[in-house]
Amino acid sequence: MTGKLDVIIAGGGRVGFKTAEILADRGDDVTIIEWDSDTVEEIADAWVATVIEGDATNPDILDQAGIDDADVIAALTGNAGQNLAICMVAKELSPGIRTVTRIEEAEREAYGQFVDSVVFPERPGALAAANEIVGSDVRTLADVTSSLDIMQIRVAENAPAAGKKLSEVRFPRGSLVVSDDSCECIAGPETTLDPGVRYVVAVEPDVVDEVLN
């Protein structure tokens, strides 16, 4: 899924708000649904996203947020059960929507059968903390890449690069295809970008849109 997205985020806490900031910086249209009136006011003052006060499990609230036109709904509250309920209601109202839910790590497999993608935001934070505590010379990507984006990108069927070898593709300066189609080996000039396959790509912020296109 590439290009500008219409995204609904359920939950305007630290995870939901930061996610909204990142998506807004990408140029995506973001709507946040949040039940707490004080948090709603803070989000509105930040001018990051459209904000709606209410319960995201309520179909009327999802309709108000524009569920019919949204590409993705991300349920990012601190309650995994509520997040699952939000995604299931959203899928009922808009069957084609992509669903992302925040979970507790132990629930990853159980929840994965009901939603398109699951996230466990606490893990990257814990890895960063462990890095600082140990002070190791080896660090995780989540802690060191800063504004450099390390993405896993699926090659669309009609993409200009689909079916071509890396040696035949002119990616912009500031981008690097890291993995082959198995994501187990380093990509090289003979690596073919097969349609429907995902590759790990390192991208500088200024050329993200060009690479995605």
BELRABEL-V257844 format. One record per residue. RES is the residue in one letter. D_CENTER is the distance of its C-alpha to the mean C-alpha in Angstrom with 1 decimal. Layout:
# BELRABEL-V257844
res: {RES/RES}
d_center: {D_CENTER/D_CENTER}
This chain:
# BELRABEL-V257844
res: {M/T/G/K/L/D/V/I/I/A/G/G/G/R/V/G/F/K/T/A/E/I/L/A/D/R/G/D/D/V/T/I/I/E/W/D/S/D/T/V/E/E/I/A/D/A/W/V/A/T/V/I/E/G/D/A/T/N/P/D/I/L/D/Q/A/G/I/D/D/A/D/V/I/A/A/L/T/G/N/A/G/Q/N/L/A/I/C/M/V/A/K/E/L/S/P/G/I/R/T/V/T/R/I/E/E/A/E/R/E/A/Y/G/Q/F/V/D/S/V/V/F/P/E/R/P/G/A/L/A/A/A/N/E/I/V/G/S/D/V/R/T/L/A/D/V/T/S/S/L/D/I/M/Q/I/R/V/A/E/N/A/P/A/A/G/K/K/L/S/E/V/R/F/P/R/G/S/L/V/V/S/D/D/S/C/E/C/I/A/G/P/E/T/T/L/D/P/G/V/R/Y/V/V/A/V/E/P/D/V/V/D/E/V/L/N}
d_center: {10.4/11.3/13.0/12.7/10.9/12.4/10.1/11.8/10.9/13.7/14.8/15.5/16.3/15.2/11.8/11.2/13.0/11.4/7.9/10.0/11.8/9.2/8.2/12.0/12.9/11.2/13.4/11.4/13.4/12.3/14.5/14.7/17.1/19.0/22.4/23.8/25.8/25.9/22.1/22.0/24.6/22.8/19.6/22.0/23.8/20.8/20.3/16.5/15.9/18.2/19.0/20.8/22.8/23.1/22.1/19.0/20.9/23.5/23.4/25.1/22.5/19.7/22.2/22.6/18.9/19.1/17.7/19.7/18.1/14.4/12.0/9.5/10.4/8.5/11.6/11.3/15.1/17.1/18.7/17.3/20.0/19.2/15.5/16.8/19.4/17.1/15.1/18.5/20.1/17.4/17.8/21.5/21.5/19.2/19.4/17.2/14.1/10.9/10.6/8.2/10.5/11.3/14.3/17.1/17.1/20.3/19.0/16.3/18.6/20.1/17.1/15.5/18.3/17.5/13.8/11.6/9.2/10.0/8.9/11.8/11.2/15.0/15.3/14.0/16.3/19.1/18.9/19.2/22.1/23.8/23.7/25.5/27.9/28.9/29.0/28.5/28.6/25.7/22.3/18.7/16.3/14.0/17.2/18.6/16.4/16.2/15.1/15.1/11.8/12.0/9.9/10.6/11.5/13.4/16.7/17.5/21.1/22.3/20.6/23.4/22.8/22.8/25.7/26.7/27.3/25.7/29.2/29.2/26.0/26.0/22.6/22.7/23.9/21.2/19.2/20.0/19.2/19.4/19.7/21.6/20.7/21.2/18.9/22.1/24.0/23.8/23.7/26.9/28.7/29.5/26.0/25.4/22.1/22.4/20.9/18.3/17.8/14.8/15.7/14.6/15.0/15.6/15.4/17.0/15.4/18.3/17.8/14.1/14.9/18.0/16.5/13.9/17.0}
